[in-house]
Amino acid sequence: MKIFGREPAAFIAAIGSILTVLAALNLSFLNAGQAAAIIAVLATAVLAWTTRPIAPALLTGFVTAAAALFAEYGLDLSSEMVAAVSAAVLSIFALITREQVSPLERPLLTNS
């Protein structure tokens, strides 16, 4: 999948380099940890958006990256809360993606 005729990785790299430069300028709203967390959220979001069929594990990665971003900006989330939200996302998307796949049908083994 391409975005504006380019691979998504090219956009992530460009945005990441811009954020790194901004973090190096010692701006009050962006430090190196915050820039890394933003890049992680962006990368996992694009990866989850462009991967088909939907992979629930990618969405739990997004939740974890978002929790890290929130923590960088001062929101204190417990590991239990992040795990609970990740589990909820995983179970909801497992229900959604279950419709996209079916189990492999194999003949029953018989004694012949």
MDAnalysis code that builds the backbone (N, CA, C; Angstrom):
import MDAnalysis as mda
import numpy as np

u = mda.Universe.empty(336, n_residues=112, atom_resindex=np.repeat(np.arange(112), 3), trajectory=True)
u.add_TopologyAttr("name", ["N", "CA", "C"] * 112)
u.add_TopologyAttr("resid", np.arange(1, 113))
u.add_TopologyAttr("resname", ["MET", "LYS", "ILE", "PHE", "GLY", "ARG", "GLU", "PRO", "ALA", "ALA", "PHE", "ILE", "ALA", "ALA", "ILE", "GLY", "SER", "ILE", "LEU", "THR", "VAL", "LEU", "ALA", "ALA", "LEU", "ASN", "LEU", "SER", "PHE", "LEU", "ASN", "ALA", "GLY", "GLN", "ALA", "ALA", "ALA", "ILE", "ILE", "ALA", "VAL", "LEU", "ALA", "THR", "ALA", "VAL", "LEU", "ALA", "TRP", "THR", "THR", "ARG", "PRO", "ILE", "ALA", "PRO", "ALA", "LEU", "LEU", "THR", "GLY", "PHE", "VAL", "THR", "ALA", "ALA", "ALA", "ALA", "LEU", "PHE", "ALA", "GLU", "TYR", "GLY", "LEU", "ASP", "LEU", "SER", "SER", "GLU", "MET", "VAL", "ALA", "ALA", "VAL", "SER", "ALA", "ALA", "VAL", "LEU", "SER", "ILE", "PHE", "ALA", "LEU", "ILE", "THR", "ARG", "GLU", "GLN", "VAL", "SER", "PRO", "LEU", "GLU", "ARG", "PRO", "LEU", "LEU", "THR", "ASN", "SER"])
u.atoms.positions = np.array([
    [0.838, -1.165, 0.000],
    [0.000, 0.000, 0.000],
    [0.887, 1.233, 0.000],
    [0.508, 2.203, -0.790],
    [1.272, 3.446, -0.860],
    [0.410, 4.611, -0.396],
    [1.063, 5.606, 0.159],
    [0.401, 6.827, 0.594],
    [0.976, 7.962, -0.239],
    [0.117, 8.617, -0.996],
    [0.552, 9.673, -1.916],
    [1.677, 9.197, -2.827],
    [1.591, 7.942, -3.266],
    [2.569, 7.388, -4.192],
    [3.883, 6.973, -3.568],
    [3.980, 7.014, -2.258],
    [5.224, 6.648, -1.568],
    [4.948, 5.548, -0.554],
    [5.994, 4.811, -0.225],
    [5.881, 3.789, 0.802],
    [5.677, 4.461, 2.163],
    [4.849, 3.871, 3.024],
    [4.637, 4.452, 4.354],
    [5.923, 4.625, 5.152],
    [6.873, 3.721, 4.965],
    [8.138, 3.823, 5.703],
    [8.874, 5.117, 5.384],
    [8.733, 5.619, 4.158],
    [9.390, 6.873, 3.791],
    [8.819, 8.038, 4.592],
    [7.498, 8.043, 4.779],
    [6.881, 9.104, 5.571],
    [7.275, 9.002, 7.039],
    [7.303, 7.784, 7.561],
    [7.695, 7.602, 8.958],
    [9.130, 8.066, 9.171],
    [10.010, 7.744, 8.241],
    [11.415, 8.164, 8.349],
    [11.539, 9.686, 8.288],
    [10.799, 10.305, 7.385],
    [10.866, 11.769, 7.259],
    [10.343, 12.453, 8.516],
    [9.208, 11.994, 9.008],
    [8.644, 12.588, 10.221],
    [9.564, 12.330, 11.410],
    [10.130, 11.131, 11.476],
    [11.061, 10.814, 12.554],
    [12.285, 11.714, 12.547],
    [12.823, 11.976, 11.363],
    [14.005, 12.845, 11.303],
    [13.664, 14.282, 11.687],
    [12.485, 14.747, 11.298],
    [12.059, 16.100, 11.683],
    [11.880, 16.193, 13.197],
    [11.240, 15.179, 13.788],
    [11.057, 15.179, 15.243],
    [12.390, 15.111, 15.972],
    [13.332, 14.366, 15.439],
    [14.657, 14.280, 16.053],
    [15.358, 15.630, 16.033],
    [15.252, 16.340, 14.923],
    [15.838, 17.680, 14.832],
    [15.178, 18.617, 15.832],
    [13.837, 18.551, 15.914],
    [13.130, 19.416, 16.859],
    [13.516, 19.103, 18.300],
    [13.672, 17.816, 18.617],
    [14.093, 17.435, 19.972],
    [15.501, 17.932, 20.261],
    [16.367, 17.923, 19.261],
    [17.745, 18.397, 19.441],
    [17.805, 19.905, 19.696],
    [16.760, 20.615, 19.312],
    [16.716, 22.062, 19.538],
    [16.326, 22.422, 20.973],
    [16.099, 21.386, 21.800],
    [15.732, 21.587, 23.209],
    [14.473, 22.422, 23.377],
    [13.462, 22.116, 22.571],
    [12.186, 22.800, 22.699],
    [11.483, 22.338, 23.975],
    [10.701, 23.223, 24.572],
    [10.073, 22.897, 25.850],
    [9.013, 21.801, 25.728],
    [8.412, 21.631, 24.573],
    [7.317, 20.675, 24.409],
    [7.764, 19.329, 23.833],
    [9.067, 19.195, 23.527],
    [9.514, 17.956, 22.898],
    [10.936, 17.604, 23.320],
    [11.069, 16.461, 24.000],
    [12.406, 15.964, 24.307],
    [12.637, 14.679, 23.512],
    [13.787, 14.064, 23.688],
    [14.133, 12.879, 22.894],
    [13.184, 11.711, 23.170],
    [12.804, 11.512, 24.425],
    [11.879, 10.429, 24.759],
    [10.507, 10.630, 24.141],
    [10.028, 11.872, 24.170],
    [8.735, 12.179, 23.569],
    [8.772, 11.988, 22.059],
    [9.862, 12.417, 21.432],
    [9.994, 12.234, 19.981],
    [10.002, 10.746, 19.634],
    [10.725, 9.947, 20.408],
    [10.767, 8.499, 20.150],
    [9.389, 7.873, 20.332],
    [8.661, 8.311, 21.345],
    [7.318, 7.768, 21.587],
    [6.357, 8.154, 20.465],
    [6.452, 9.370, 19.969],
    [5.605, 9.802, 18.851],
    [5.902, 8.966, 17.613],
    [7.166, 8.743, 17.343],
    [7.552, 7.929, 16.190],
    [7.037, 6.500, 16.351],
    [7.120, 5.950, 17.563],
    [6.626, 4.590, 17.807],
    [5.122, 4.501, 17.577],
    [4.381, 5.481, 18.063],
    [2.925, 5.494, 17.854],
    [2.621, 5.605, 16.364],
    [3.309, 6.498, 15.690],
    [3.088, 6.683, 14.256],
    [3.415, 5.407, 13.482],
    [4.543, 4.796, 13.789],
    [4.955, 3.586, 13.069],
    [3.983, 2.438, 13.293],
    [3.556, 2.229, 14.545],
    [2.624, 1.132, 14.801],
    [1.250, 1.405, 14.210],
    [0.839, 2.670, 14.198],
    [-0.461, 3.009, 13.598],
    [-0.447, 2.755, 12.093],
    [0.613, 3.183, 11.422],
    [0.705, 2.974, 9.974],
    [0.820, 1.486, 9.661],
    [1.592, 0.775, 10.457],
    [1.737, -0.665, 10.242],
    [0.402, -1.388, 10.414],
    [-0.337, -1.034, 11.454],
    [-1.649, -1.659, 11.677],
    [-2.630, -1.278, 10.573],
    [-2.550, -0.051, 10.089],
    [-3.466, 0.440, 9.057],
    [-3.203, -0.217, 7.706],
    [-1.948, -0.476, 7.396],
    [-1.604, -0.980, 6.069],
    [-1.504, -2.498, 5.989],
    [-1.573, -3.204, 7.109],
    [-1.454, -4.656, 7.101],
    [-2.824, -5.296, 6.954],
    [-2.961, -6.148, 5.966],
    [-4.201, -6.898, 5.763],
    [-3.875, -8.349, 5.555],
    [-4.572, -9.278, 6.142],
    [-5.709, -9.077, 7.024],
    [-5.273, -8.431, 8.334],
    [-6.230, -7.873, 9.045],
    [-5.947, -7.166, 10.282],
    [-5.247, -8.107, 11.259],
    [-4.176, -7.628, 11.842],
    [-3.427, -8.423, 12.818],
    [-3.648, -7.829, 14.209],
    [-4.393, -8.518, 15.069],
    [-4.664, -7.977, 16.405],
    [-3.402, -7.637, 17.190],
    [-2.331, -8.383, 17.013],
    [-1.094, -8.106, 17.755],
    [-0.527, -6.732, 17.405],
    [-0.706, -6.290, 16.169],
    [-0.229, -4.957, 15.800],
    [-0.985, -3.877, 16.557],
    [-2.253, -4.120, 16.807],
    [-3.047, -3.129, 17.528],
    [-2.675, -3.081, 19.005],
    [-2.294, -4.213, 19.575],
    [-1.821, -4.172, 20.961],
    [-0.478, -3.447, 21.031],
    [0.328, -3.574, 19.991],
    [1.572, -2.799, 19.918],
    [1.293, -1.309, 19.881],
    [0.244, -0.918, 19.156],
    [-0.153, 0.486, 19.107],
    [-0.586, 0.972, 20.488],
    [-1.362, 0.167, 21.195],
    [-1.814, 0.544, 22.540],
    [-0.622, 0.736, 23.465],
    [0.345, -0.157, 23.396],
    [1.537, -0.056, 24.231],
    [2.344, 1.195, 23.884],
    [2.492, 1.478, 22.588],
    [3.222, 2.680, 22.166],
    [2.483, 3.944, 22.610],
    [1.154, 3.925, 22.521],
    [0.372, 5.082, 22.961],
    [0.516, 5.290, 24.469],
    [0.545, 4.197, 25.227],
    [0.744, 4.308, 26.676],
    [2.105, 4.931, 26.983],
    [3.131, 4.546, 26.224],
    [4.464, 5.135, 26.415],
    [4.446, 6.626, 26.088],
    [3.706, 6.993, 25.052],
    [3.600, 8.409, 24.693],
    [2.897, 9.197, 25.796],
    [1.796, 8.642, 26.322],
    [1.090, 9.312, 27.411],
    [1.992, 9.462, 28.633],
    [2.779, 8.429, 28.917],
    [3.698, 8.489, 30.057],
    [4.754, 9.571, 29.855],
    [5.220, 9.745, 28.625],
    [6.211, 10.789, 28.331],
    [5.659, 12.190, 28.604],
    [4.358, 12.351, 28.466],
    [3.748, 13.655, 28.711],
    [3.121, 13.755, 30.099],
    [3.448, 12.790, 30.994],
    [3.092, 12.931, 32.389],
    [1.899, 12.121, 32.871],
    [1.201, 11.413, 32.017],
    [0.087, 10.589, 32.466],
    [0.638, 9.288, 33.025],
    [0.332, 9.019, 34.272],
    [0.863, 7.817, 34.930],
    [-0.113, 6.670, 34.746],
    [0.233, 5.755, 33.857],
    [-0.586, 4.569, 33.625],
    [0.114, 3.370, 34.238],
    [-0.635, 2.597, 35.010],
    [-0.043, 1.398, 35.601],
    [0.128, 0.334, 34.522],
    [1.045, -0.579, 34.769],
    [1.243, -1.664, 33.810],
    [-0.002, -2.544, 33.738],
    [-0.743, -2.629, 34.842],
    [-1.993, -3.398, 34.841],
    [-3.020, -2.772, 33.906],
    [-3.104, -1.432, 33.911],
    [-4.055, -0.730, 33.043],
    [-3.686, -0.933, 31.578],
    [-2.410, -0.807, 31.252],
    [-1.963, -1.014, 29.869],
    [-2.248, -2.452, 29.439],
    [-1.982, -3.405, 30.323],
    [-2.245, -4.805, 30.000],
    [-3.736, -5.060, 29.806],
    [-4.574, -4.439, 30.634],
    [-6.021, -4.624, 30.511],
    [-6.546, -4.049, 29.201],
    [-6.088, -2.860, 28.843],
    [-6.527, -2.249, 27.582],
    [-6.015, -3.077, 26.398],
    [-4.777, -3.535, 26.473],
    [-4.229, -4.374, 25.402],
    [-5.027, -5.661, 25.251],
    [-5.399, -6.274, 26.362],
    [-6.186, -7.502, 26.311],
    [-7.564, -7.248, 25.710],
    [-8.167, -6.119, 26.066],
    [-9.480, -5.779, 25.505],
    [-9.382, -5.562, 23.996],
    [-8.359, -4.824, 23.572],
    [-8.172, -4.594, 22.132],
    [-7.942, -5.910, 21.413],
    [-7.119, -6.752, 21.983],
    [-6.819, -8.044, 21.372],
    [-8.075, -8.900, 21.237],
    [-8.890, -8.952, 22.276],
    [-10.091, -9.788, 22.203],
    [-11.127, -9.217, 21.239],
    [-11.274, -7.912, 21.201],
    [-12.236, -7.302, 20.273],
    [-11.815, -7.542, 18.831],
    [-10.549, -7.321, 18.537],
    [-10.103, -7.518, 17.161],
    [-9.992, -8.986, 16.786],
    [-9.821, -9.858, 17.767],
    [-9.867, -11.290, 17.463],
    [-11.265, -11.675, 16.998],
    [-12.282, -11.065, 17.602],
    [-13.652, -11.308, 17.150],
    [-13.864, -10.802, 15.728],
    [-13.300, -9.649, 15.427],
    [-13.459, -9.057, 14.093],
    [-12.723, -9.884, 13.051],
    [-11.480, -10.229, 13.342],
    [-10.680, -10.941, 12.341],
    [-11.085, -12.393, 12.217],
    [-11.776, -12.924, 13.183],
    [-12.218, -14.321, 13.105],
    [-13.116, -14.526, 11.894],
    [-13.815, -13.504, 11.482],
    [-14.677, -13.592, 10.307],
    [-13.865, -13.648, 9.010],
    [-12.607, -13.249, 9.049],
    [-11.778, -13.197, 7.844],
    [-11.067, -14.513, 7.559],
    [-11.010, -15.386, 8.533],
    [-10.289, -16.645, 8.359],
    [-11.167, -17.798, 8.820],
    [-10.865, -18.962, 8.344],
    [-11.587, -20.145, 8.800],
    [-10.568, -21.237, 9.109],
    [-10.935, -22.134, 10.004],
    [-9.992, -23.200, 10.341],
    [-9.762, -24.123, 9.149],
    [-8.612, -24.715, 9.115],
    [-8.275, -25.665, 8.056],
    [-9.128, -26.907, 8.242],
    [-9.797, -27.286, 7.176],
    [-10.629, -28.476, 7.257],
    [-9.777, -29.693, 6.918],
    [-9.776, -30.653, 7.820],
    [-9.037, -31.881, 7.620],
    [-10.002, -33.053, 7.813],
    [-9.831, -34.066, 7.030],
    [-10.691, -35.227, 7.250],
    [-10.352, -35.891, 8.583],
    [-11.372, -36.434, 9.204],
    [-11.135, -37.149, 10.452],
    [-10.281, -38.371, 10.182],
    [-9.397, -38.640, 11.096],
    [-8.547, -39.832, 10.952],
    [-9.406, -41.064, 11.223],
    [-9.274, -42.027, 10.392],
    [-10.014, -43.290, 10.581],
    [-9.030, -44.441, 10.634],
    [-9.414, -45.453, 11.307],
    [-8.577, -46.648, 11.360],
    [-8.847, -47.479, 10.112],
    [-7.921, -47.519, 9.214],
    [-8.115, -48.276, 7.978],
    [-7.103, -49.372, 7.872],
])
